[in-house]
């Protein structure tokens, strides 16, 4: 499985908001400069995050974006699934998967299920707060 640019940028955007949402809301223009990502691309990503209730938009001259919850309440998996969609390794494991006629004889299904469990365990293990701590370790 390959995480798209959109997924990677969504994590960077959420991390940037978490790191800079101290006094004033975070403006996309500022995030774009810090993260070297176009404002237009961030606008596409932020709309999905607003719809999901992960961030809220503050309007006006001092407006911007704020997290709706604490950084400890967002997992990497939550953020990625919101912008990437279902992240299962094969379509037969999707929530609304059509029953496969080969399911009973599919020897690879065991591998796909185990891979799905492993990916979820990693992606849902780490939170935005973990990323913030790691960022602080590498930023002087």
TORPA-4810 file (N, C-alpha, C, O; in nm, 3 decimals):
<nodes>
NODE_1_0.084_-0.118_0.000_0.000_0.000_0.000_0.089_0.124_0.000_0.188_0.132_0.073_X
NODE_2_0.050_0.217_-0.083_0.125_0.342_-0.094_0.036_0.456_-0.047_-0.075_0.474_-0.098_X
NODE_3_0.083_0.534_0.049_0.009_0.650_0.098_0.031_0.762_-0.003_0.144_0.791_-0.042_X
NODE_4_-0.077_0.825_-0.045_-0.068_0.931_-0.146_-0.011_1.058_-0.085_0.002_1.072_0.037_X
NODE_5_0.022_1.150_-0.173_0.069_1.283_-0.131_-0.038_1.349_-0.045_-0.007_1.415_0.055_X
NODE_6_-0.163_1.332_-0.084_-0.273_1.392_-0.008_-0.274_1.343_0.136_-0.293_1.422_0.228_X
NODE_7_-0.253_1.214_0.156_-0.249_1.159_0.290_-0.130_1.211_0.371_-0.144_1.246_0.488_X
NODE_8_-0.015_1.214_0.308_0.105_1.265_0.378_0.090_1.413_0.412_0.129_1.456_0.521_X
NODE_9_0.034_1.489_0.320_0.014_1.633_0.345_-0.093_1.656_0.452_-0.082_1.751_0.529_X
NODE_10_-0.193_1.571_0.458_-0.296_1.585_0.562_-0.234_1.568_0.700_-0.268_1.641_0.793_X
NODE_11_-0.144_1.472_0.713_-0.073_1.455_0.841_0.010_1.578_0.873_0.010_1.626_0.987_X
NODE_12_0.082_1.629_0.774_0.164_1.748_0.796_0.078_1.869_0.833_0.115_1.949_0.918_X
NODE_13_-0.037_1.881_0.768_-0.129_1.991_0.797_-0.183_1.982_0.939_-0.182_2.080_1.013_X
NODE_14_-0.230_1.865_0.977_-0.281_1.847_1.113_-0.172_1.870_1.216_-0.196_1.931_1.320_X
NODE_15_-0.052_1.823_1.188_0.061_1.844_1.279_0.092_1.993_1.291_0.115_2.044_1.401_X
NODE_16_0.094_2.063_1.179_0.123_2.206_1.180_0.019_2.282_1.262_0.053_2.370_1.340_X
NODE_17_-0.107_2.247_1.243_-0.213_2.313_1.321_-0.193_2.284_1.469_-0.203_2.374_1.552_X
NODE_18_-0.166_2.160_1.502_-0.146_2.122_1.642_-0.027_2.196_1.704_-0.033_2.238_1.820_X
NODE_19_0.079_2.211_1.628_0.201_2.275_1.680_0.186_2.427_1.695_0.248_2.487_1.782_X
NODE_20_0.103_2.489_1.610_0.096_2.635_1.608_-0.036_2.693_1.658_-0.054_2.815_1.657_X
NODE_21_-0.128_2.609_1.700_-0.257_2.653_1.748_-0.246_2.687_1.897_-0.303_2.617_1.981_X
NODE_22_-0.174_2.793_1.927_-0.155_2.830_2.067_-0.244_2.947_2.107_-0.326_2.935_2.198_X
NODE_23_-0.228_3.059_2.039_-0.307_3.178_2.074_-0.410_3.207_1.967_-0.529_3.224_1.996_X
NODE_24_-0.365_3.213_1.843_-0.453_3.244_1.731_-0.473_3.120_1.645_-0.389_3.031_1.643_X
NODE_25_-0.585_3.116_1.572_-0.604_3.006_1.478_-0.492_3.005_1.373_-0.429_3.108_1.347_X
NODE_26_-0.468_2.891_1.314_-0.360_2.874_1.217_-0.413_2.904_1.077_-0.513_2.845_1.034_X
NODE_27_-0.346_2.995_1.008_-0.386_3.029_0.871_-0.320_2.932_0.773_-0.204_2.894_0.790_X
NODE_28_-0.394_2.894_0.670_-0.340_2.803_0.570_-0.219_2.862_0.499_-0.126_2.790_0.463_X
NODE_29_-0.221_2.992_0.481_-0.107_3.059_0.416_0.021_3.035_0.496_0.127_3.009_0.438_X
NODE_30_0.011_3.044_0.627_0.128_3.023_0.713_0.173_2.876_0.709_0.292_2.847_0.702_X
NODE_31_0.077_2.786_0.713_0.110_2.644_0.705_0.175_2.613_0.571_0.274_2.540_0.565_X
NODE_32_0.121_2.670_0.464_0.176_2.647_0.330_0.323_2.689_0.325_0.406_2.619_0.266_X
NODE_33_0.355_2.802_0.385_0.494_2.850_0.386_0.582_2.759_0.470_0.692_2.722_0.427_X
NODE_34_0.537_2.722_0.588_0.618_2.637_0.676_0.639_2.498_0.617_0.747_2.440_0.630_X
NODE_35_0.536_2.444_0.552_0.540_2.307_0.504_0.580_2.296_0.356_0.598_2.186_0.304_X
NODE_36_0.593_2.410_0.290_0.627_2.412_0.147_0.525_2.331_0.064_0.561_2.247_-0.019_X
NODE_37_0.397_2.361_0.089_0.285_2.299_0.019_0.198_2.413_-0.033_0.182_2.513_0.035_X
NODE_38_0.143_2.398_-0.152_0.061_2.506_-0.208_-0.067_2.525_-0.125_-0.124_2.429_-0.073_X
NODE_39_-0.110_2.650_-0.116_-0.232_2.682_-0.043_-0.351_2.612_-0.108_-0.440_2.563_-0.038_X
NODE_40_-0.354_2.608_-0.241_-0.465_2.542_-0.312_-0.477_2.395_-0.272_-0.588_2.346_-0.252_X
NODE_41_-0.366_2.327_-0.262_-0.369_2.186_-0.223_-0.417_2.172_-0.078_-0.496_2.084_-0.047_X
NODE_42_-0.368_2.259_0.009_-0.410_2.255_0.149_-0.560_2.284_0.162_-0.627_2.228_0.250_X
NODE_43_-0.614_2.370_0.076_-0.757_2.401_0.080_-0.840_2.276_0.050_-0.945_2.255_0.111_X
NODE_44_-0.794_2.194_-0.042_-0.864_2.069_-0.074_-0.863_1.975_0.047_-0.963_1.912_0.080_X
NODE_45_-0.748_1.967_0.111_-0.733_1.875_0.224_-0.811_1.924_0.345_-0.878_1.846_0.412_X
NODE_46_-0.801_2.054_0.372_-0.866_2.107_0.493_-1.017_2.093_0.484_-1.082_2.073_0.586_X
NODE_47_-1.073_2.102_0.365_-1.219_2.087_0.354_-1.265_1.949_0.399_-1.369_1.936_0.464_X
NODE_48_-1.188_1.846_0.366_-1.222_1.710_0.411_-1.208_1.699_0.562_-1.288_1.631_0.627_X
NODE_49_-1.109_1.765_0.619_-1.087_1.760_0.764_-1.194_1.838_0.840_-1.232_1.801_0.950_X
NODE_50_-1.241_1.947_0.780_-1.351_2.023_0.841_-1.480_1.941_0.838_-1.551_1.932_0.937_X
NODE_51_-1.509_1.880_0.722_-1.631_1.797_0.709_-1.630_1.682_0.809_-1.735_1.643_0.860_X
NODE_52_-1.512_1.629_0.837_-1.501_1.518_0.931_-1.511_1.564_1.076_-1.523_1.482_1.167_X
NODE_53_-1.506_1.695_1.099_-1.511_1.746_1.235_-1.377_1.739_1.306_-1.371_1.745_1.429_X
NODE_54_-1.270_1.726_1.230_-1.136_1.720_1.290_-1.081_1.859_1.320_-1.008_1.879_1.417_X
NODE_55_-1.117_1.955_1.236_-1.075_2.094_1.257_-1.197_2.183_1.239_-1.295_2.145_1.175_X
NODE_56_-1.189_2.302_1.296_-1.296_2.399_1.276_-1.237_2.523_1.212_-1.121_2.559_1.235_X
NODE_57_-1.318_2.587_1.132_-1.279_2.708_1.061_-1.324_2.829_1.142_-1.439_2.836_1.187_X
NODE_58_-1.233_2.923_1.160_-1.265_3.048_1.227_-1.258_3.157_1.119_-1.153_3.176_1.057_X
NODE_59_-1.365_3.226_1.098_-1.370_3.327_0.993_-1.323_3.463_1.045_-1.316_3.486_1.166_X
NODE_60_-1.291_3.551_0.951_-1.254_3.687_0.986_-1.106_3.713_0.969_-1.029_3.624_0.934_X
NODE_61_-1.066_3.839_0.994_-0.926_3.878_0.973_-0.827_3.801_1.061_-0.712_3.782_1.022_X
NODE_62_-0.870_3.759_1.177_-0.785_3.680_1.267_-0.822_3.532_1.259_-0.794_3.455_1.352_X
NODE_63_-0.884_3.494_1.148_-0.935_3.358_1.133_-0.828_3.258_1.095_-0.710_3.292_1.077_X
NODE_64_-0.871_3.136_1.084_-0.781_3.027_1.050_-0.846_2.896_1.092_-0.968_2.881_1.086_X
NODE_65_-0.764_2.802_1.135_-0.813_2.670_1.172_-0.761_2.627_1.308_-0.650_2.660_1.347_X
NODE_66_-0.846_2.553_1.377_-0.812_2.497_1.508_-0.855_2.352_1.511_-0.951_2.313_1.445_X
NODE_67_-0.785_2.273_1.590_-0.825_2.134_1.610_-0.954_2.133_1.693_-0.973_2.217_1.780_X
NODE_68_-1.041_2.037_1.665_-1.165_2.024_1.741_-1.144_1.944_1.870_-1.222_1.956_1.964_X
NODE_69_-1.038_1.863_1.873_-1.008_1.781_1.990_-0.862_1.800_2.028_-0.787_1.873_1.963_X
NODE_70_-0.824_1.734_2.134_-0.684_1.734_2.176_-0.602_1.648_2.080_-0.654_1.553_2.023_X
NODE_71_-0.474_1.680_2.062_-0.388_1.599_1.974_-0.382_1.451_2.012_-0.358_1.366_1.926_X
NODE_72_-0.403_1.420_2.139_-0.401_1.279_2.181_-0.521_1.201_2.130_-0.521_1.078_2.132_X
NODE_73_-0.624_1.271_2.083_-0.747_1.206_2.038_-0.750_1.177_1.888_-0.847_1.119_1.839_X
NODE_74_-0.646_1.216_1.816_-0.638_1.188_1.672_-0.528_1.086_1.647_-0.413_1.109_1.683_X
NODE_75_-0.564_0.975_1.587_-0.459_0.880_1.548_-0.418_0.908_1.403_-0.493_0.968_1.326_X
NODE_76_-0.299_0.864_1.369_-0.252_0.876_1.232_-0.349_0.805_1.139_-0.379_0.855_1.030_X
NODE_77_-0.399_0.689_1.181_-0.493_0.613_1.100_-0.622_0.688_1.074_-0.674_0.684_0.962_X
NODE_78_-0.675_0.758_1.174_-0.797_0.837_1.157_-0.778_0.941_1.047_-0.863_0.956_0.959_X
NODE_79_-0.667_1.012_1.055_-0.641_1.120_0.960_-0.622_1.063_0.820_-0.681_1.113_0.724_X
NODE_80_-0.542_0.959_0.808_-0.518_0.900_0.676_-0.645_0.843_0.616_-0.671_0.863_0.497_X
NODE_81_-0.724_0.772_0.695_-0.848_0.715_0.642_-0.946_0.823_0.597_-1.023_0.803_0.503_X
NODE_82_-0.942_0.938_0.664_-1.032_1.046_0.627_-1.001_1.099_0.487_-1.093_1.127_0.411_X
NODE_83_-0.875_1.112_0.452_-0.841_1.167_0.321_-0.810_1.061_0.216_-0.826_1.085_0.097_X
NODE_84_-0.767_0.943_0.260_-0.732_0.836_0.166_-0.850_0.743_0.140_-0.853_0.675_0.038_X
NODE_85_-0.945_0.740_0.230_-1.053_0.643_0.219_-1.012_0.515_0.290_-0.918_0.514_0.368_X
NODE_86_-1.084_0.410_0.261_-1.056_0.281_0.324_-0.915_0.237_0.288_-0.878_0.240_0.171_X
NODE_87_-0.838_0.195_0.383_-0.699_0.161_0.358_-0.671_0.012_0.368_-0.560_-0.029_0.401_X
NODE_88_-0.770_-0.069_0.340_-0.749_-0.214_0.343_-0.662_-0.253_0.224_-0.668_-0.189_0.119_X
NODE_89_-0.580_-0.359_0.239_-0.487_-0.396_0.132_-0.554_-0.458_0.010_-0.497_-0.452_-0.100_X
NODE_90_-0.672_-0.517_0.025_-0.744_-0.576_-0.088_-0.892_-0.545_-0.075_-0.944_-0.528_0.035_X
NODE_91_-0.961_-0.537_-0.188_-1.101_-0.495_-0.188_-1.193_-0.591_-0.114_-1.297_-0.549_-0.063_X
NODE_92_-1.157_-0.718_-0.106_-1.248_-0.813_-0.039_-1.255_-0.790_0.113_-1.338_-0.851_0.180_X
NODE_93_-1.170_-0.705_0.166_-1.175_-0.674_0.310_-1.246_-0.542_0.340_-1.258_-0.503_0.456_X
NODE_94_-1.294_-0.474_0.237_-1.364_-0.348_0.258_-1.493_-0.373_0.335_-1.547_-0.484_0.334_X
NODE_95_-1.542_-0.270_0.401_-1.664_-0.281_0.483_-1.782_-0.334_0.403_-1.857_-0.418_0.452_X
NODE_96_-1.799_-0.286_0.283_-1.914_-0.326_0.201_-1.869_-0.418_0.088_-1.920_-0.408_-0.024_X
NODE_97_-1.776_-0.505_0.115_-1.723_-0.595_0.013_-1.830_-0.696_-0.030_-1.909_-0.745_0.050_X
NODE_98_-1.827_-0.724_-0.157_-1.914_-0.828_-0.211_-1.849_-0.962_-0.176_-1.728_-0.979_-0.190_X
NODE_99_-1.931_-1.056_-0.130_-1.876_-1.188_-0.096_-1.805_-1.246_-0.218_-1.858_-1.249_-0.329_X
NODE_100_-1.686_-1.291_-0.193_-1.605_-1.349_-0.300_-1.635_-1.499_-0.312_-1.640_-1.571_-0.212_X
NODE_101_-1.656_-1.543_-0.432_-1.685_-1.685_-0.453_-1.566_-1.774_-0.419_-1.582_-1.894_-0.397_X
NODE_102_-1.447_-1.716_-0.415_-1.326_-1.793_-0.387_-1.284_-1.786_-0.239_-1.183_-1.844_-0.200_X
NODE_103_-1.361_-1.719_-0.159_-1.323_-1.695_-0.020_-1.287_-1.824_0.055_-1.190_-1.826_0.131_X
NODE_104_-1.361_-1.929_0.034_-1.335_-2.056_0.103_-1.204_-2.121_0.059_-1.140_-2.192_0.137_X
NODE_105_-1.163_-2.097_-0.066_-1.041_-2.159_-0.118_-0.925_-2.060_-0.129_-0.818_-2.098_-0.177_X
NODE_106_-0.943_-1.940_-0.086_-0.840_-1.836_-0.104_-0.732_-1.848_0.005_-0.753_-1.810_0.120_X
NODE_107_-0.619_-1.900_-0.034_-0.511_-1.916_0.064_-0.444_-1.783_0.096_-0.380_-1.770_0.201_X
NODE_108_-0.457_-1.684_0.008_-0.393_-1.555_0.034_-0.476_-1.465_0.125_-0.425_-1.366_0.177_X
NODE_109_-0.603_-1.497_0.146_-0.689_-1.415_0.231_-0.631_-1.401_0.371_-0.640_-1.295_0.432_X
NODE_110_-0.572_-1.507_0.421_-0.509_-1.503_0.553_-0.399_-1.396_0.558_-0.388_-1.323_0.657_X
NODE_111_-0.320_-1.386_0.453_-0.213_-1.286_0.446_-0.272_-1.146_0.445_-0.226_-1.057_0.517_X
NODE_112_-0.376_-1.125_0.361_-0.436_-0.992_0.351_-0.498_-0.948_0.483_-0.489_-0.832_0.521_X
NODE_113_-0.560_-1.042_0.553_-0.619_-1.008_0.684_-0.510_-0.972_0.785_-0.524_-0.877_0.861_X
NODE_114_-0.403_-1.049_0.784_-0.294_-1.022_0.877_-0.226_-0.889_0.845_-0.190_-0.814_0.936_X
NODE_115_-0.210_-0.860_0.717_-0.153_-0.732_0.676_-0.242_-0.617_0.719_-0.193_-0.514_0.766_X
NODE_116_-0.373_-0.633_0.704_-0.468_-0.530_0.745_-0.459_-0.504_0.896_-0.457_-0.388_0.939_X
NODE_117_-0.453_-0.609_0.973_-0.441_-0.596_1.120_-0.310_-0.525_1.156_-0.307_-0.439_1.243_X
NODE_118_-0.201_-0.563_1.089_-0.071_-0.503_1.117_-0.071_-0.354_1.083_-0.020_-0.272_1.159_X
NODE_119_-0.127_-0.319_0.968_-0.131_-0.178_0.929_-0.214_-0.097_1.027_-0.174_0.011_1.069_X
NODE_120_-0.330_-0.149_1.062_-0.416_-0.078_1.158_-0.347_-0.061_1.293_-0.358_0.043_1.356_X
NODE_121_-0.277_-0.165_1.336_-0.212_-0.157_1.467_-0.105_-0.049_1.470_-0.084_0.015_1.573_X
NODE_122_-0.037_-0.029_1.361_0.065_0.077_1.355_-0.002_0.213_1.339_0.027_0.306_1.414_X
NODE_123_-0.090_0.225_1.241_-0.151_0.355_1.212_-0.238_0.406_1.326_-0.248_0.527_1.347_X
NODE_124_-0.301_0.316_1.400_-0.387_0.358_1.510_-0.316_0.361_1.645_-0.375_0.398_1.746_X
NODE_125_-0.190_0.323_1.645_-0.110_0.325_1.768_-0.059_0.466_1.798_-0.050_0.506_1.914_X
NODE_126_-0.026_0.540_1.694_0.037_0.671_1.711_-0.063_0.783_1.693_-0.149_0.779_1.605_X
NODE_127_-0.049_0.884_1.778_-0.140_0.998_1.776_-0.069_1.123_1.724_0.052_1.125_1.706_X
NODE_128_-0.149_1.223_1.702_-0.095_1.353_1.665_-0.002_1.406_1.774_0.097_1.474_1.744_X
NODE_129_-0.032_1.375_1.898_0.055_1.415_2.010_0.192_1.347_1.999_0.294_1.409_2.029_X
NODE_130_0.194_1.221_1.956_0.322_1.152_1.934_0.404_1.224_1.827_0.524_1.246_1.843_X
NODE_131_0.337_1.260_1.717_0.406_1.331_1.609_0.460_1.465_1.658_0.569_1.507_1.619_X
NODE_132_0.383_1.532_1.743_0.429_1.660_1.798_0.556_1.640_1.880_0.651_1.718_1.869_X
NODE_133_0.559_1.536_1.962_0.678_1.507_2.042_0.798_1.477_1.955_0.908_1.523_1.983_X
NODE_134_0.777_1.399_1.850_0.887_1.366_1.759_0.936_1.491_1.686_1.056_1.507_1.663_X
NODE_135_0.841_1.579_1.649_0.879_1.703_1.582_0.963_1.790_1.673_1.061_1.850_1.629_X
NODE_136_0.928_1.797_1.799_1.003_1.877_1.894_1.143_1.820_1.917_1.237_1.895_1.946_X
NODE_137_1.156_1.689_1.906_1.288_1.626_1.920_1.384_1.664_1.809_1.504_1.677_1.831_X
NODE_138_1.330_1.680_1.687_1.419_1.707_1.574_1.429_1.854_1.537_1.514_1.891_1.456_X
NODE_139_1.344_1.938_1.595_1.349_2.081_1.568_1.423_2.152_1.680_1.384_2.144_1.797_X
NODE_140_1.529_2.220_1.644_1.605_2.291_1.750_1.526_2.403_1.814_1.577_2.471_1.904_X
</nodes>
